[in-house]
Amino acid sequence: MTTTSTEAPAAVRAEGATSDYFRLDDELTPEEIAVRDRVREFAQQRVLPIINEYWEKAEFPWELLPGLAELGIIGTTIQGHGCPGMSRKAAGMVAREMARADGSINTFLGVHGNLCMGALNMLGSEEQKGRWLPAMAQLEKTGAFALTEPEHGSDSVALETSARREGEEWVINGHKRWIGNGHAADVVVLFARNVEDGKVNAFVVEKDAEGNHPAGYDPTVITGKVGKRAILQADIVIEDLRVPAANRLEECRSFADVSRVLQATRGGASWEAVGHAMAAFEIAADYAATRVQFGSPIAGYQLVQARLANMLSELTTMQLLCNRMAELADKGELTNAMASMVKMSTSQKGKWICNEARELLAGNGLLLENHVARHLTDMEVVSTYEGTDSIQALLVGRDITGISAFR
């Protein structure tokens, strides 16, 4: 390994390496820039100083909720009911900038504001939206999205939780797993199969005035995770849970309606991958400029420069994909297969960039204080939820060939 210089490049030393190499943020509107900067400041000043402690303890930092509410970002693209009605790119900035600090807090926002509130907005009646969305937009109530089951993750279309109508109530039985905030949420959008016609319906499970879930809703926090440790997921046993008929979301008539929600929110996971990758690249570039080995900063060695160049190239590809995805979504031209390609690509590239950063930091990359290990394990989670890389590939493959590989 040879070196071209005994000093770190002046630009790196003075300002840090840019992670927006193609200056894509120059194209943001003033409103999008304002959202980016508000979230960036909060994430860097409020989240980053405390998150490692919560991550290591596997606890959620509830202390952050008042500050998150004040940012005016909850519900992102939802119009009305106290939500900000952002552009897709502005919503992307929320996910990107929060993930640059931490994936757990971003997942909380995604579960609460995108999946749960998004389902209420897309599948609820106007009366139902007005009943739940305003309080959730202010984080006076938190939400969860209960779709995944122990035996049905990638094939959630085959969910087995059942719902049976009895007078003015629905009686629900089943089992849900990996439900973010499912142990604590005030409002849970829960999906079950109507025994009468076999179609998937959505129901809202609410805490009572004393803050208790109704009888028959029994959540247990899943422990032992190696990623996203500061956002808790629940395993939920559901036995003769009674939900008022008025709490069935009127516009959810089949799994196709569930898929509409998932398509609309899939972009958030892609933007999160960009945030993790940006953070990992920045940490690696800054570390290379200051870490001295064999008498020189390692930033001056050819192998390190090649590594950083390839990381930045892959990161730029991720950013370009997400920007184009947002543009197409705002025009109503984004297809399911397009969203799947972006999710697949950004997940793969994001994991690779985080792993490269971890290796470049060597042993120091294993320490929480350097943040890279947290981004790396969080990216393992991103590549799994809202459709694994393999499932996204099959969705794109079906679009390419016209032949479904699902059996």
DAVEN-V89344 format. One record per backbone hydrogen bond with DSSP energy under -0.5 kcal/mol. CO is the residue of the C=O (numbers start at 0). NH is the residue of the N-H. E is the energy in kcal/mol with one decimal. If there is no record, write none. Layout:
CO_NH_E ; CO_NH_E
This chain:
1_301_-2.0 ; 5_296_-0.6 ; 8_12_-2.6 ; 9_13_-2.8 ; 10_14_-2.2 ; 10_15_-0.8 ; 11_15_-1.2 ; 19_22_-1.8 ; 22_25_-1.1 ; 23_26_-1.7 ; 24_27_-1.4 ; 28_32_-2.6 ; 29_33_-2.1 ; 30_34_-2.0 ; 31_35_-2.6 ; 32_36_-2.8 ; 33_37_-2.2 ; 34_38_-2.4 ; 35_39_-2.6 ; 36_40_-2.3 ; 37_41_-2.1 ; 38_42_-3.0 ; 39_43_-2.5 ; 40_44_-2.5 ; 41_45_-2.9 ; 41_46_-1.4 ; 42_47_-2.7 ; 46_49_-1.4 ; 46_50_-1.9 ; 47_51_-0.5 ; 49_52_-0.5 ; 49_53_-1.5 ; 50_54_-3.1 ; 51_55_-2.6 ; 52_56_-1.8 ; 53_57_-1.1 ; 53_58_-2.2 ; 59_61_-1.7 ; 60_63_-2.1 ; 61_64_-1.8 ; 63_67_-2.3 ; 64_68_-2.5 ; 65_69_-1.6 ; 66_70_-0.7 ; 67_70_-0.9 ; 67_72_-0.6 ; 68_71_-1.1 ; 72_75_-1.9 ; 73_83_-0.5 ; 74_77_-2.9 ; 75_85_-3.1 ; 77_84_-1.5 ; 79_82_-1.8 ; 82_79_-0.6 ; 86_90_-2.2 ; 87_91_-2.1 ; 88_92_-1.9 ; 89_93_-1.6 ; 90_94_-1.9 ; 91_95_-3.0 ; 92_96_-2.6 ; 93_97_-2.0 ; 94_98_-2.3 ; 95_99_-1.6 ; 96_100_-0.6 ; 97_100_-1.1 ; 97_101_-3.3 ; 101_105_-0.9 ; 102_106_-2.5 ; 103_107_-2.2 ; 104_108_-2.2 ; 105_109_-2.4 ; 106_110_-3.1 ; 107_111_-2.9 ; 108_112_-2.5 ; 108_113_-0.8 ; 109_113_-1.0 ; 109_114_-2.8 ; 110_115_-2.8 ; 111_116_-2.0 ; 114_118_-2.2 ; 115_119_-2.2 ; 116_120_-2.5 ; 117_121_-2.5 ; 118_122_-2.8 ; 119_123_-1.5 ; 122_250_-3.2 ; 124_128_-2.7 ; 125_129_-2.3 ; 126_130_-1.4 ; 127_131_-1.6 ; 128_132_-2.4 ; 131_135_-1.5 ; 132_136_-2.6 ; 133_137_-1.0 ; 134_139_-2.5 ; 134_140_-1.0 ; 135_138_-1.4 ; 141_185_-1.5 ; 141_186_-2.2 ; 143_188_-2.5 ; 144_146_-1.0 ; 145_190_-2.3 ; 147_176_-2.1 ; 148_151_-1.0 ; 151_148_-2.3 ; 152_155_-1.1 ; 154_157_-2.6 ; 155_158_-1.8 ; 160_192_-3.7 ; 161_172_-2.0 ; 162_194_-2.3 ; 163_170_-3.0 ; 165_168_-1.5 ; 167_244_-2.5 ; 168_165_-3.2 ; 169_171_-0.6 ; 169_242_-2.6 ; 170_163_-2.2 ; 171_240_-2.4 ; 172_161_-2.9 ; 173_237_-2.7 ; 175_235_-3.3 ; 177_179_-0.9 ; 178_181_-2.3 ; 178_233_-1.6 ; 180_183_-1.1 ; 180_184_-2.3 ; 185_206_-1.8 ; 186_143_-1.8 ; 186_188_-0.5 ; 187_189_-0.8 ; 187_204_-3.0 ; 188_145_-3.2 ; 189_202_-2.7 ; 191_193_-0.6 ; 191_200_-3.2 ; 192_162_-2.4 ; 193_197_-2.8 ; 198_193_-3.3 ; 200_191_-2.2 ; 201_248_-2.3 ; 202_189_-3.5 ; 202_204_-0.6 ; 203_205_-0.5 ; 204_187_-2.6 ; 207_210_-2.0 ; 211_207_-2.7 ; 213_216_-1.6 ; 214_241_-0.6 ; 215_217_-0.6 ; 215_238_-1.8 ; 216_218_-0.6 ; 217_236_-2.4 ; 219_234_-3.0 ; 227_230_-1.2 ; 231_180_-2.9 ; 232_221_-2.9 ; 233_178_-2.0 ; 233_235_-0.5 ; 234_219_-2.4 ; 234_236_-0.6 ; 235_175_-2.8 ; 235_237_-0.5 ; 236_217_-2.4 ; 236_238_-0.6 ; 237_173_-2.6 ; 240_171_-2.9 ; 240_242_-0.5 ; 242_169_-2.9 ; 243_246_-2.3 ; 244_247_-1.6 ; 246_203_-2.2 ; 246_248_-0.6 ; 248_251_-1.5 ; 250_252_-0.8 ; 253_256_-1.2 ; 253_257_-0.9 ; 254_258_-2.4 ; 255_259_-1.3 ; 256_260_-1.3 ; 257_261_-2.2 ; 258_262_-2.7 ; 259_263_-1.9 ; 260_264_-1.5 ; 261_265_-1.4 ; 262_266_-0.5 ; 264_267_-1.5 ; 264_268_-0.7 ; 265_268_-0.7 ; 265_269_-1.2 ; 266_270_-2.3 ; 267_271_-2.1 ; 268_272_-2.0 ; 269_273_-1.7 ; 270_274_-2.0 ; 271_275_-2.4 ; 272_276_-2.4 ; 273_277_-2.8 ; 274_278_-2.3 ; 275_279_-2.5 ; 276_280_-2.7 ; 277_281_-2.6 ; 278_282_-2.6 ; 279_283_-2.4 ; 280_284_-2.8 ; 281_285_-2.4 ; 282_286_-2.3 ; 283_287_-2.5 ; 284_288_-1.4 ; 285_289_-0.8 ; 286_289_-0.9 ; 286_290_-2.5 ; 287_298_-2.0 ; 289_291_-0.6 ; 290_292_-0.5 ; 290_297_-2.9 ; 292_295_-1.6 ; 295_292_-2.7 ; 296_299_-2.0 ; 297_300_-1.7 ; 299_3_-2.1 ; 300_304_-2.3 ; 301_305_-2.6 ; 302_306_-1.9 ; 303_307_-2.6 ; 304_308_-2.5 ; 305_309_-2.2 ; 306_310_-2.3 ; 307_311_-2.5 ; 308_312_-2.1 ; 309_313_-2.3 ; 310_314_-2.4 ; 311_315_-2.5 ; 312_316_-1.9 ; 313_317_-2.0 ; 314_318_-2.3 ; 315_319_-2.5 ; 316_320_-2.3 ; 317_321_-2.3 ; 318_322_-2.4 ; 319_323_-2.3 ; 320_324_-2.5 ; 321_325_-2.3 ; 322_326_-2.0 ; 323_327_-2.5 ; 324_328_-2.4 ; 325_329_-2.4 ; 326_330_-1.1 ; 327_332_-3.1 ; 327_333_-0.7 ; 328_331_-1.3 ; 334_338_-2.3 ; 335_339_-2.3 ; 336_340_-2.5 ; 337_341_-2.2 ; 338_342_-2.4 ; 339_343_-2.8 ; 340_344_-2.7 ; 341_345_-2.7 ; 342_346_-2.0 ; 343_347_-2.1 ; 344_348_-2.6 ; 345_349_-2.5 ; 346_350_-2.1 ; 347_351_-1.9 ; 348_352_-2.6 ; 349_353_-2.3 ; 350_354_-2.3 ; 351_355_-2.6 ; 352_356_-2.4 ; 353_357_-2.2 ; 354_358_-2.4 ; 355_359_-2.4 ; 356_360_-2.0 ; 358_361_-0.8 ; 360_363_-1.4 ; 361_364_-1.5 ; 362_365_-1.7 ; 363_366_-1.2 ; 364_372_-0.5 ; 366_369_-1.6 ; 367_370_-2.1 ; 369_371_-0.6 ; 370_374_-2.0 ; 371_375_-2.7 ; 372_376_-2.5 ; 373_377_-2.2 ; 374_378_-2.0 ; 375_379_-1.2 ; 376_380_-1.1 ; 377_381_-2.2 ; 378_382_-2.2 ; 380_383_-1.6 ; 380_384_-2.5 ; 382_388_-0.7 ; 383_386_-0.7 ; 387_391_-2.6 ; 388_392_-2.4 ; 389_393_-1.9 ; 390_394_-1.9 ; 391_395_-2.3 ; 392_396_-2.9 ; 393_397_-2.3 ; 394_398_-1.4 ; 395_399_-2.2 ; 396_400_-2.5 ; 397_401_-2.4
